[in-house]
Each structure stands twice: as structure tokens, then as C-alpha cells.
Amino acid sequence: MLKGKKVMLRPIKRDDLANFLKWFNDPEVTQYLLLYLPMTEMAEEKWIEEGAKSGVHLVIEAIENDTTKPIGTIALNNLNQRNLTAEFGIAIGEKDYWSNGYGTEATQLLLKYGFDQLNLHRISSSAKAFNERSLRLHKKVGFRQEGLLRQSEFVNGHYHDKVMFGLLREEWKGL
């Protein structure tokens, strides 16, 4: 468990299934994610049991007084032990918590874990070019834009660019 002032990151539990189904079947949320097909209960259960083992997958909980509330997920995917790399991903499923700093703090906690505990050398990420919140988040926590995949994402009936980001351990330590 990783804890900050506004958020706590904890392992995924079976009880999270209802939230995942709500978040990952909401078109307003999924337009920013790689997901594009409806999420089924069976597929999500299988992922929780098997797929979540392929990296570090955590639930973001907002800390409110003496309680916490699940608001999203955060992950380091495709961990590569040889090259000490991973791919970052985040989704705040509770829209009332968008643009209030929860994602920023959760990202900072996970980056610290990735670089300090997992000894990663590089963390990469991407965001759809129309996702202003995600672009701001990446820059705010130190990611550098490394490229642009032109019209590589088909969302809401149109092709969109995807912005590629990277963050090296020495850059992160210098922040």
C-alpha cells in the first residue's frame, strides 16, 4: 500500500469488480483509454485473477476524513526486467474527482515506487492528443514528450494523434 495526503494506492480486490464495470463501461471515461469494447463481468473477473499479474496494478482511493473511496486505477504494465522498463497507465473512473490533483499524487506515488523499489530505469506512457488532463499530468510529473503517432487512434468517429512520453530515473531524481 502506498499512501499520500489525498490518495492511497492498494492492490486490486475482487470487491472492486463493480467499480471496474461501472468505470470501464462509461464512454466518457473509456474514450481516453485503450479499451473500446464493453467490459463484461466475466472478462473483468478473469483479468483480476490472471491478467493483473503482468505488472503492478493498483486501485486509487481518495482519502476523505477517516474513510477512503475507490476512484480509479493506476498501473505499471509490461515490466521488462532485462531493460528495467515499464509502461505507465492511469484511469480516474469517478468523474467528480477529475482535475482535482488525485491523479497527480497517485502518479507521483507510483513513479517513486517504480524507480525506488522496482529499480526501473525508464517508464514510458502515452495519451490521446485530445486528452488535455492527461497531457498536463504527464508534463507536471516530469514526463518528456518523445513523439507523436499521427492519427493512430480512432475515437468517437475520428482519427486522433497519440502523444508518446518517457521518463528516465535520472530525470525523475532531478525533479
N, C-alpha and C positions, 0 to 999 in steps of 0.2 A: 504494500500500500504506500502510495506517495501522497503527501499532504502539503498543501499551500494554505494561503489565507482564505481564498474564495472557493477552492476546489480540492477534492480528494480523488485520486485515481486508484481504482481497486480492480481485482480480477473479475471477469465475467462470471455470472452465476446463472443457473437455469431460470431463476426468477426474473431475469432481465428479458426473457423472450417476449413478453407482452409489449414492453417498451420498444424493442427492436422492430417488431412487426408494425407498430404504430409509426415509428420514425421512418423506416425504410420502405413504407408503402405510401408515404406522403410525397406527391410530386414536387411540392415546393422545396422539400429537403433533398430529394434524390436528384434533382436537376443539377446539383453541384457535385454529385458523386459518380463513381464508376458504375453503380447499379442502374439498371434501366428496366429490368423485368420486375413484376410484382414479387414480393417476398412471401413465400409460403411458410407456414409453421413448421412443416416437416424439413424443408431446406435449412431453415434457421436453426432448428434443433441439431441437425447433422453438423452444421458449421460449428456450433457451440461445442459439440462433442469431439469433432475431429479437426476442422479447419483452423480453429483458433490456436492450435498448437504450432502453427508455422511462423510464429513471431510473438511479439509482445502486444496483446490485445487487452485493453482496459476500458472500464466504464468510467466516465467523468461524472462525479457527483458534486452538485453545488452545495456548499456549506451554508446553512441558514440557521442561525441561532444554535440550538443544540441538536439539530437534525441535518440529514443530508437528503438530497433529491437527485436521482439519476437524470442527467440532461443530455448525454451523448456518449460517444465512443472515441477512442484515440488508439493509435497503433504504430508499431514499428514492424513492417512487413518485410518479407524476403530477406531475412537476416543471412548475410554471407560471412561465414567465419573465416574464410581464406582472405578476403579483401577487407573485412571489418566494415561492411556497409549495410545499410538498411534503407527502406523506403517509409517515409512518414505519411500518415493519414489521420484525419480528424473529421468528425461529424457531430455537430450540435443539433440534436433532433428536436429539442424543446425550443421552439422559435421565440418564446418570451425571453430566452437567455441569449439571443443573438446580439452581438455588438455591445456587450457589457463586460468584456475582459475575461470571461470564463475560459474561452478558447486559448487566449494568450497565456494565461497562467498554466493551464493544463499542458500546453505545448512546451513551455519552459521547463516544467517538471519532467516531462518525458525526454526532452533533449538532454537534460542533466543526467538522467538515468542512462540514456543511450551512450553518452560519451564517458561518463564516470564509472558506471557499473558494468556495462557491456563492452567497454573499451573500443567503441566504434571509432573509425577514422573519418567516415563520411556518411551523411544522411541526405538522401535526395527526396524530392517531392514534386508535385505538380498541382496546378489549379487551372480551371477553366478561366479564360481571359475575362469573361463577364462577371466572375465572382469577386466583386470588389472587396468583400470582407476577407476572403481567403488571401487575396493578393496583399492586403495590408498586414494581415497576420504574419505571413511569411517574411516580409521585409522587417516588421517590428522585432521579430525574434532572431534576426540575423541571417536568414537565408539570402543567397545571392541568385539573381536570375541568370540562368545559364543558356537558355534557349527558348525558342518558340516553335511549336509544331502547328503550322498554319492549317486551319480548317480541318483539324483532326478529330473533332468531337461533334457528333450530331445530336443536338439537344433542342427540344421544342420546335422541331421543324426546320432548323437551320444548322449550318456548319459553323463551328466556333474554333478559335485558336486555343491551344493549351500552352500555358507558361510552365517551363521547367525550372526547378530550383535545386540548389545544392548548398550544403553547409559542411565545412570541414571542422574537425576538432580544434585545430589551432585558431580558426576564425571565431568559433564559439567561445573558447577560453579567453580570447581578446576582448570580448564584449563586456 
